[in-house]
Amino acid sequence: MRIGVFVCRCGTNIAGTVDTQAVAARALACPDVVYATELVYTCSEPGQQEIQNAVLTQRLQGVVVAACSPRMHEITFRRAVEKAGLNRYMLEMANIREHVSWIGQDKAANTEKALDLVHMAVAKVRRNEPLFGSQVPLTKRVMVIGGGVAGIQAALDCADAGLDVVLVEREATIGGKMAKLDKTFPTIDCSSCILGPKMVDVAQKENITLHTATEVESLSGTIGNFTVTLRKKAVYVDWDACTGCGLCMEKCPSKKNPDGFNEGLATAPAIRIPFPQAIPKKAHIERSACRYFTTGKCRVCQKICPVGAVRFDMEDRHIEENVGAVIVATGYDLFDPAAYGEYGAGRYPDVITGMQFERILSASGPFGGHIRRPSDGREPRDIVFVACVGSRDKSVGRPYCSGVCCMVIAKQALLARDHLPEARCYVFYMDIRAPGKNYDEFVRRAMEEYGVQYIRGRVGKIYPKGDRLVVQGADTLLGAQVEVEADLVVLATGVEPARGAKELAEKLHISADTYGFFMEGHPKLKPVETNTAGIYLAGACQGPKDIPASVAQGSAAAAKVLALFARDSIATDPQTAYVAEKVCIGCGKCLTVCPFGAIQWKTLRDGTKKAQVLETVCQGCGLCNATCPPKAVQLRHFTDDQILAELEALCA
Amino acid sequence: MPLNNRVAYYPGCSLEGLAVEYDVSTRAVCRALGLTLVELDDWNCCGSSPASLYDPMLSATLAGRNLLLAQEVHLDTVMTPCPGCLKALKGALKTRDAHPEALAQALGRPLSERVHAISVLQLLYEKVGPEALSQVVRWPFDGLAVVPYYGCLLTRPQTVAAFDDPENPVSMDRLLEAVGCTVADFPFKTECCGATSAMTRSDIVARLSGRLLDMARRLGARAMVVACPLCQQNLDLRQAQVEKAMGTRFGIPVFYLTQVIGWALGLPAQDLGLDKLIVPANGVLPARKPPEPSAS
């Protein structure tokens, strides 16, 4: 074989701490290497051109590029060698940037290590074989997981383009967190007035299949052809029959149950429609609150329902959906302020969260849009807002900025002053983060036009004094301790991943960061892709985001799906397992370890059983290869011979 | 006696002088609850604040020697009632974990990873617990209104203390409820009493301790319950100074937790050092018949 080695300087990224010229010169001593050179930026157009020229003039049959991580540019170089007439799998990369130059300062040692990696890549490429993927048809159907504003936007954009969309939401209604908000910054337009029509669109689009009260159980398959198993939770009401008349809610005798939609500030009957604009507008029964389920007697709703829709014997059921792509838009949850014992949330009824204040502000909220204290229903005269409760605080495991709270506080304080012109509003903050369009101007308006008092410092303690609260904090600009007496304290709780996010990441085979936010394909260049092909992200499931950013990502993810579905078939990855039938002893171990069900039995004419790999299902993980006792299962492009050759080169 | 009920006891200097009633009541309560305190032989000063300010390694060495004494008698748990001593002991443990060789060299021997330090509050809360305590109470307090005051050190910093909620601890609340007290939600339970400023700026102590006593009075408390000799000193010994500075009269007795528990267990007054209190406890502690001879 005739092999060429191309050592990238990557400007000074690699050449700063690796003698790339020496690496190239010494690579010539490797077996089969007939050509070696260093290049300044191998990934640039002239760099790729050099490789292609060398392939032609030197009649190269294999190429080694010693540069960055293959995650970065393997695709780039595979395309480059393919254009020069080689099979794309006749390329190997040696990662001498992330694995060498960026992590060590000793140039001599780095150069030796870079050379070792080049030796290994050469040893491997000598045993590479041309591989060819096949084309499989695409299922042009998309699943969107999460019916908040990001998921709704993604679903509508895909549906507008004519795709069949399956929208899955774990709650009984779509709308997400945005449906709970009163007004939105920085324009103070009503949240439900701008979200409501989109929710109705979802219900009316014929090509959107909506599954609410439904959770994802598992996902199998690959880009273009996923099978998703869903669990439709028992809601104890036949939604095909239910008309959403609400009679059951009126007659239900179990009324005093915490109302999750109103953040526990109001009560709701056991059988309920979450809120008047719910989509679908159907009733469901909260099992733990229902008298029939807890005591065995009642059935009032069943007797009263004019269409006989109540079904106490309903059970969870599983359904399968086949889709070609998945958009994950599962949103966020809010930090539980009980971690701050000094703030007394949960102990003092007038210390509330920002989301509870949204419900108080809302005309459909517990007080009909009048600002009142939860404890005694009195109008507050002094309201204190506390920023960064569960944001930018390592001591509670939330070192990151939640990004949206500064604007939420400014909006809420401004609205409070608007509702109650006599009330005084104070904001304790660390820094004001308002980088969006018209955002800082909005905060200024709250301060200057609405007279909201901003105090730069943390709150150290909140305690009751009579029927009021004393907020004790620091004013770091004055360098003084301050105490503010308040009737109501609003804690701006931070953004955290939605509950169950890590478990969902495992089911979908995507990665999550230490907190549980899903990982994007690249922090700058692939914001809505994941590292699993065919699965995309939108909204706050990837990290804290406000409404404009979530909507933009919903549309961006939809655009990615539409681009994918613009073709009719998709090339499969040929890096799959195969079975050497003569070596296979039919032990079946590979069948038990394969996480994708890609191996099945095959009976030969003489009746003996052998393992057989389904190439369209195989993901190339290599578990079967590692497990097979006689090493009959091999992974293409990563055969035992290839890996042992690499090790031999390393140990030589 | 099961082995795990034996605990190394490090009283510290305060408990030999100013807080002798904390020492006797701690010993009496532990004895009554079946916990064997093994006082460390030849223990030394923990170094207190001066040593840690002068040289953290000196502080770790002084406190570490006491931990080593426990290790030598095969005891892993070192209990000290004084939060200041506890902080010094935990500082030595942090040094052991961060720089084991340096500490071993200073002490002449390595300090085992099993050795740890706890307060008497943690010992009573975790080894006995409110449930078991309520079972053995002989003279419950019948709803005496008290406020628990933990002080600044007992639960903080959280990474060092590793016990209870750092800002809103409840362990002492639960133990006091177990002996029949009515415990108000005392918002200043971890606020500063003025601590060692008593020597140089008694006006600061008058203001800060005054705030605590004022809040206790507003909550209707008839007594404060503490777990720190320095807090007790500022609130009890200096209560007259605070009253003078604020132009008011509190008359709120300040008990150690162990004195209150001991009284409810029926231990004799002399075993609890109640006569050492400056603000008299008369009229606050419920009357009780003299305990039977078997009580202690």
Contacts between the chains, C-beta under 8 A, distances in Angstrom:
chain1	res1	chain2	res2	distance
A	340	B	167	6.8
A	341	B	165	4.2
A	341	B	166	7.0
A	341	B	167	3.8
A	341	B	168	2.8
A	341	B	169	7.7
A	342	B	167	3.6
A	342	B	168	6.3
A	342	B	190	7.8
A	344	B	168	7.4
A	344	B	187	7.7
A	347	B	168	7.9
A	347	B	185	6.8
A	395	B	158	7.0
A	461	B	167	7.7
A	461	B	187	6.9
A	461	B	191	7.4
A	463	B	187	3.0
A	463	B	188	7.2
A	464	B	187	6.8
